[in-house]
Structures are given as structure tokens and as C-alpha cells.
Amino acid sequence: MVHVLGAGSLGLLWIARLQQANQSCCLLLRNSSALTQWQNNSNQLIFEHHGARRVLPVTTEIASQSTGPIDIVVVATKAYAVISALESIRHRLNPGSQILLLQNGLGAQQEVSAAFAQQRVLYASVTDGAWQPSPQHLVWAGQGKTVIGDPDQQPPPPWLERITSSIEWQWDNDILAVLWRKLAINCAINPFTLLFDCVNGAVPSRAGDWLDRCIEELQLLLAAQGVADTNELAKQIHDVIQRTASNSSSMRQDLRAKRRTELDYILGYACRQAQQRNIAVPALTRLLQATRQCLADKNLPVD
């Protein structure tokens, strides 16, 4: 049994694909009102992909109130909610339990590894595109890449092999380097989309030289972290901008929905790491200050 913590688009995407792989799975919900909502809708998920629509039955339970053991949990919450979400099921974990983290940014992963030292914690980088027209309706808009790894550089666990029929994943022994590259790309795009309230494709014209300076500083930071091939970073960032030109970043979506953003685990984390390594990043620092002010002006959390 694979338990999925988080009923957002990524959590539901894993539920849908686990079902397609004939793997027993359970969606862990925050509270009784969330459970009642699912039950009132027959515990069904409408899943759309490539124009095809399927109705999938979903097993649900309240994360904190159930007592059955959890061997494998996929955590698909926002980065700032990971620790509290996992604490709600700590009583259900055993030393052999495994935790797979799907979060954006960095920082939350290390927090979990420290707080749940008895469990094996795996990190993942996910680039799938999915959205929810309603809480129990998921549209898988674009198939991306799922890269998984163990920060302790251990081999992949056997359970991952059982889901390969519906979830294509790659194992990378240097998962932190993968996550740092993704973090750098997000740092160069998402905060600007928040600041200028624009789609990804508008970032180069709106940010101008500021974007170039940020990319240069991100290259320095990645090199200091031991990430190879940082000279390709500018091309990778502009490729992503071009490929996702009409997309609205998750950070911009959070802003528009008046939700807390993951800024602190993306740009905030990068700036803190630069400070710890005595790397000057004035362009990134200016961007962090500007985006925090933008959030404060809208009465949203800045951390």
C-alpha cells in the first residue's frame, strides 16, 4: 500500500497513476471536512489525459486519525507544509517506512531528513503539468520527468520497480544536483512572474538585464555547490521560458489565489545558501526583497 499525503494536483496525479499500475493506494486527507467532501462525491476522481476521461475510485482517510501502519508515503504538499503534514502521521511510521518527497525548491527535504532520521527519505524532481478544475477533477496537461534519488546515494527501493508501468521515473545518485538545477531555473523565472504578474514568456522582456545578472549569480552558486556544467544554465533557463511561454507559474497562481507561496524555499533558500558561502548575489537579493514587498503589499506571508 502506498499512501499519498496531499490532495493537490501532484498528489492526485500520483493516486491516478498508482491505480493505473494496479498498486493499492490511499489518499491521506487533512481533516473531516475534506473527507466528507470526498465521500459526498462518491470518493471518485475524474482524471483527464490526452482528451480521455476516466472516473477512478479513490480510497481516502484522515491522515492523523487512522492508526494503521504506513510503509510508503508520497508527500505532495507545499514545501512549507511538509513537516506538519508528516508529524500528523508520525505515529503510523516505523523505522522501515519510506518517505518520498515531491516538493519544489530546497530546504524542506533536509528538514524532513533531520526530523525523520529513522525512516528512509527519498527526494524527487517532478516536472509534470497538472491542474484541478475542481477538487476531485484532475487534468494531466503535460507529461514531464520524474527523477528520484537518495541523498545518501543508496540504490532504488524495490517498490519503485512495481510502478514503472504507469509512472516513468529515473534514478539519479546525485539527486541534490538535480534539485539545485531545478531550483536555479525556478529562481530565474517564478519570482519575476510574481513581481510583474506575467506569464513565463514575458519574463525576459519585463526583467531585461536583471534576469541576466540573476542567471550569472545562480551559476556561481551552483558551481559552489559542486554542480557540474553550470555554463549551460542560461540556455536551460531560456529553453524553459520558451517551452512554457504561455504558462502561469505556480508562484503566480498562488499570488492570484491569495495563497502562501513557496518563495522562501526557492529564492529565499538560494539567497541563504549564498550568504553562508559568502557569495555576493546582489541581483538575487534585490529580487527577493522586491517579491517579499509585493507579497506584503497583498497581506500574504513573506516567508
N, C-alpha and C positions, 0 to 999 in steps of 0.2 A: 504493500500500500504506500503510495506517495501522497503526502499531504501538501497542499498549496496554501500558503499564507498570503492573502492579498487578493481582493476581488476586483482589481482594476484590469485594464486591457491585457497586460502581460500575464497576470495570474490566470485569467480566463483562457488566454491562448494556450498556456501550458495544460490546463484542465482539458481543453478540447483536443489537443494533440496526444495527451496521455490516453484519452479514451480511444482515439483512433489507433493507438498502438496496443489496444486491449489491456492496458495497465489499470488496475484498480486505483482510484484516486479519490481524494476528499478535499473539498474547498472549506478552509477554515475561515469563519466569519467573526467579526469583532464583537457583536452583541446580539441580543434577542430581536431587536427591531430589524436588523439585517437578515437574520434567519427567517423571521416572519415574512419579510418581503419576498424572499426566495420561495418559501413554502406557498405563499399566496399565488405565485406564478408557476405552481406545479414543479418547482425545483428544476426548471428547464432553461437551457441556454440556447438561444438562436445563434448559430455560427455560420457566417458567410465567408466564402473564399472562392475567388475566380467566378463569381456570379452564381455559384451553387449555394443553396441554403439548407442547413441541416438543423434539426432540433435534437439536442443532446440532453439526456437526463444527468443531473449533477447531484452527487452526494454532498450534503452540507452539514456542518455542525458549528457550534460556538467554540472558538479556539480555547478559551480559558476554562469552560465549564465541563468539557469532556475529560475523561481520565485515562482513556486507552493510550497505550504507548505509541510513540511516533518514531519510526526508524529512519524515514527520509522526509525532509521538509524543504520545499522550494519556496524561498521568500521573495515575494514580488511586490512588496510595499515600497513607498517612497523611502529614500535614504534616511531621512530624519526620523522615520517611524520604525526602523528595523529593530532596534534594541527593545523598545517597549513591546513590540509585537512578539518577539521571541521570548521575552520574560513571561508573557501570558501563557506560554506553553512549556516553560522550563520544567514544570512538574511532570511532563509527559515524555521528556527526553531521557535517554540513558547514555552511558559512556560510548556505546556503539552507534548512536544516532549520527546521521549525516545531514548537514545543512548546506544547501546550495543558494547562493546569493546572486540576485539578478539586478542589483541596483546600479543606477547611474552614478558617475563620479567616483571618488575615493574617500576613504575615511571611515565610512560605515563598516566596510569589510574588516578593517583592522580592529575596530571596536568589538565586532562580533567574535573574532578570533581570540581576543583577550578575555571577553566575558564568558565565552563558552569553550574554554580550553579543553574540556573533556571530550567534546564532540569533534568530528572531522568537519572542517568548514571549507567548502569549495567556492571559488569565485567564478563569475561568468560575465562575459561581454555579449550583449544582445543588441542586434540592430533591426529586428523585425518592426514593421509598421502595423499597428492595430489600433482601432478606436471603437468606442461604445456609443451607439446611438441612444441606448438606454442601458440601465444596469445589467440586464440579462440578455443583451443583444451585442454580439461582437462581430466586427468586420475585420478580417485579416487582409489588410490593404497591400502589404508588400512583404515578401519573404526575404528575410535578412540572414545574418550569420550568427550562430551561437558558438562562442569559443569559451571553453571551460578549462579550469586548471586548479591545481592545489598549490597554495603559496609555499608549502613545504616540499614541493616538487615530487610528490608521490604519484604512482600510476593511477589511471582512472578506475573508479569502483565498478564492479560488475553490473550494477543496476543500470548504469548508463547504456550499456550494450543492449539492454532489453527495450529501450525506447527509440532506437535508431530508425525504426521503420517509419516513424512519423515526426521525429524531431532530429533534424540533421545537426550534429554538433561536431566540433573539432576540439581535440585536446591540445593544450599548449603548456609546456613545462615552465614557461616564463609568463604566467598569466598577468603578473603585475606590469610587465612591459606592455602587454596588450591593453590593459586598462589605462595605463598612462597615455598611450597614443590616443585612445578614445577620449580621455579627459581633455587632452590638448585640443582636439578638434571641437569638442563641446565648449571649451573655454573661448575659442575664437569665434564661435557662431552664436550660441544661445544667449549670452548676456547682451550682445548687440541687438538681437531680436526683441529682447525685453526692453532695452533702453529706448530703441527707436520705434517699438511696436510695429515691426515689419516682418515679412516672410524671409526665409533664409536667403533667397536670391537677391534681396535688396541690401544685404549687409555690406558688400564691397563698396557700393556707391554711397551708402549712408556713412560708413565708418572711415573710408578713404585710407590715408596713411596710418591712422590709428590702428587699423587692422594689421597692417604690415609690421608695425612696431610690436604689437602683441604676439604675432607669429614668431618674430625674432627672439623675443623673451621666452616664449614657450620652447623654442629649440634649445636654448641654453639650459632651461630647467630639465628638459628630457635628457639631455646629454649628461647632466649632473646626476640623474637617477640611473645612469648606465643603460639607457635605451638606445639601441643602435639605429643607424640610418635616419637621423633627425633631419638631414638635408632634404628629405622627401616630404617633410611636414607641410610646407607651404602648398605644394602640389596636391597633397591629400586633402587639405582643408578646402581648397578651391574646387577640387573634384566633388567633394560632398556638397558644397554650396550649389554647384551647377546641377548635380543629380537630384537635389531636394529643393530646387529653387522655389517651388510653389508651396512648400511645406511651412507650417507654423510650428516652431519648436515647442517642446513640452514646457519649457520655461515661460514662453509667451502665452501658451494656453493656460498655464497656472495663473499668470498675472491677470488674464482676461476673466478667468473664473473666480478671481479674488481668493485663490488658494495659496498656501505657503509654497514657495519654490524650493528647488534643491541647490540654489546658488551657493550656499555655504559648503556643499560637498563637491562643487565643481570649481568655480573660480576662487572661492574662499580657500579651499584646500590647496590649490596651486600657489596662491599668494603666501599661505602659511609655510609651505614647504620651501619656497624661495627664501623667505625670511630666515628659516632655520639654517639654510645653507649659505646665507649671506650673499645671495644673488639679487642684484638690483633689478626690479621689474616695474619701473615707473608707469608704463603704459597699462599693464595689467592692474596695478594698484589703483590707477585713475579710473579704470573701468569698473573695478569692484566698488569703489566709493560712489561712482555715478549710479550704478544699478541699485546699491543699497538705498541711496537717496530717493530713487524712483519708487522703490517698494515702500519706504517710509512715508512718502507723499500720498500713497494709496492706502495707508494704515495696514500694511502687510508686514509680517515678520521679516527682519533683515538677516537672520541667521538660520 
